[in-house]
Structure formats: structure tokens, C-alpha cells
Amino acid sequence: MEIKDKVVLITGASGGIGLAAARHLAAAGAKVALAARSTEKLTQLANELRSQGHEALSVPTDMRNQAEVIQMVEATVQHFGQIDVLINNAGQAASGTITDVSIDDYRQIVELNMFGPLYAMQAVIPKMRSQGGGIIVNVSSMVSRMHIPGLAAYASTKAALNMLSDTARGELASDNIRVITFYPRMTATDFGRNSLGNRQMRQQQRATTNRPEVVVDSPESVAEKILEAVQKEPAEQFMDS
Ligand SMILES: NC(=O)c1ccc[n+]([C@@H]2O[C@H](COP(=O)([O-])OP(=O)(O)OC[C@H]3O[C@@H](n4cnc5c(N)ncnc54)[C@H](OP(=O)(O)O)[C@@H]3O)[C@@H](O)[C@H]2O)c1
């Protein structure tokens, strides 16, 4: 898809990958709707983008709340008149082994990483159908294809998202709605700090990932890949492909 003048709704836009994607896509000519819970950060980002001549809308949303997600999509369409791209990026991890992972933490990330993107897809699909098509990018994780001790809860939510995403691709192909599963690897954001769960295990994981041989991407390079995915519309997008 040619991105110029397209309306892109980005969840998790208040920080990390989502914030970098909002800046990068706006610079490429997209009109951006920015969703997350931190209203102030979204307002600041929307103001920054507008001051650079871009069109930006802040839509504060808790992605675990279906009514708020529906409202997020309605507000975007009301403001811009359409919605061309949904980037389901908001997400969080929870650390803990199978023996001790907190069920409450797990439930929270199931709500955010699985139901959140599903609520958003269900809300945008009718809009995209009536416009004749669109693109949905579901931000998964490479860990959904690995077996890392202490990360099963998080990895399983992203593995479930992969299935939702890959199945939606077939279901929506005849509506000209392209569904892309996007696989970031380790990225330098506050993601680790924002993770729920076992603190000691999170520190151990950080120590492991701080080793020089571990590749860590910048959020800006991930944002570039997201833009590339929207432009080229592959079924799956990896950082090294
Ligand atoms: N960083 C990595 O190493 C890495 C690797 C692979 C995949 N990923 C995936 O990439 C995506 C972005 O991660 P990141 O690294 O940018 O993490 P991050 O820096 O922690 O940012 C997470 C974003 O999600 C938002 N968010 C969290 N809970 C939310 C909720 N209930 N409702 C709405 N928004 C919510 C946060 O905003 P608020 O707090 O303002 O709501 C924030 O904007 C996630 O899906 C993550 O799983 C990250």
C-alpha cells in the first residue's frame, strides 16, 4: 500500500516501538491515530507531529476494554473519515516459570496481547470492508517461536495472536484486507521494565540479553520494518527478511 495520506491507527503509541512507528509513518505521509492508556504522552506526541505539519489524533484507550477499543475505532473514523491500516502493537510480558507464574499476571496479558488485538480487528474489519480493503499488522514476537524458560506465559499469548492473525489472513483475503504477522526480536525499549511478574527472573533475563552477542534492534529500525511491511504487504515480516 502506498502510505501517503492513509489513515493509520497505532496501538501502544505512547512509547517504544509504537511511538517510533507513529513518528516514522507520519514522516512518510500517513495520518496517524495514537492509542494507549497514557493520555498525556499521547497528547504530547500528537502535538509534536502536528507541529511538524502532520495530521495526528490522540485516542486514549485501554486495549483490554472492548467498549473502549470500539470507541477508539469509531473516534478515528469520525475524525479522519476512514481507516486504512491498523497496527496492533500494544503488548506486555509477564515473567515466571510454569511453576510460579502469577495467574493474575497471565490473565492480564491474555487480555492485552490476545483479546486487545481481536477486539480491534473486530471493530475495524466492517470499516475496511465498506471501504474496499485495508491492512492489519499484528505485532507478535520471535519468542512465540521459541521455548525460553520463564517466558511461556508471554510467548503463549503471542503464539495465540499468530494463529488469530494467520487465520484472519485467509478469512479476509477476498475482502482485500491484508493481515501481516510481524515478528520483532529483542528491541531497546522499556518493554522489560514494564513486564509483569517475577522480578528476579526479569533481572536474570535482562542480564542474558545484555550479552554482546545478542542482537538488539532500535525501535526506529523496527518502525522502518513496519513501514516496509505496510508498503510490501507480506504475510509475515521478520527483522532480517
Ligand atoms: N521490546 C522488545 O524486545 C519486543 C520484542 C518482540 C516483540 N515486542 C512487542 O512489541 C510491542 C511493543 O513493545 P515495546 O517494546 O514498544 O514495549 P513498551 O515500550 O513497553 O510499550 C508498550 C506500549 O503498549 C502500551 N500498553 C500497555 N498496556 C496497554 C493497555 N492495557 N492498553 C493500551 N495500551 C497499552 C503502552 O502504553 P500505556 O502504558 O500508555 O498504555 C506502550 O505504549 C509489544 O506487543 C511487544 O510484545 C517487543
The ligand as an ORCA input file, in Angstrom:
! r2SCAN-3c Opt
* xyz 0 1
  N      10.825     -4.718     23.069
  C      11.012     -5.982     22.677
  O      12.086     -6.574     22.910
  C       9.930     -6.695     21.887
  C      10.295     -7.862     21.198
  C       9.327     -8.543     20.473
  C       8.031     -8.064     20.440
  N       7.689     -6.945     21.125
  C       6.306     -6.491     21.056
  O       6.278     -5.186     20.515
  C       5.147     -4.467     21.025
  C       5.603     -3.126     21.562
  O       6.504     -3.352     22.612
  P       7.533     -2.233     23.143
  O       8.864     -2.866     23.177
  O       7.342     -0.969     22.430
  O       7.028     -2.110     24.671
  P       6.830     -0.835     25.632
  O       7.941      0.123     25.417
  O       6.595     -1.396     26.983
  O       5.484     -0.164     25.064
  C       4.256     -0.822     25.232
  C       3.141      0.059     24.727
  O       1.896     -0.635     24.943
  C       1.012      0.229     25.650
  N       0.113     -0.526     26.529
  C       0.423     -1.318     27.582
  N      -0.703     -1.755     28.177
  C      -1.742     -1.214     27.491
  C      -3.143     -1.277     27.618
  N      -3.735     -2.002     28.584
  N      -3.899     -0.596     26.733
  C      -3.340      0.155     25.748
  N      -2.021      0.251     25.575
  C      -1.228     -0.431     26.438
  C       1.926      1.154     26.457
  O       1.264      2.385     26.727
  P       0.498      2.766     28.081
  O       1.298      2.240     29.197
  O       0.446      4.256     27.973
  O      -0.865      2.178     27.966
  C       3.043      1.388     25.451
  O       2.684      2.403     24.542
  C       4.515     -5.369     22.086
  O       3.402     -6.044     21.537
  C       5.616     -6.373     22.405
  O       5.082     -7.605     22.846
  C       8.619     -6.235     21.854
*
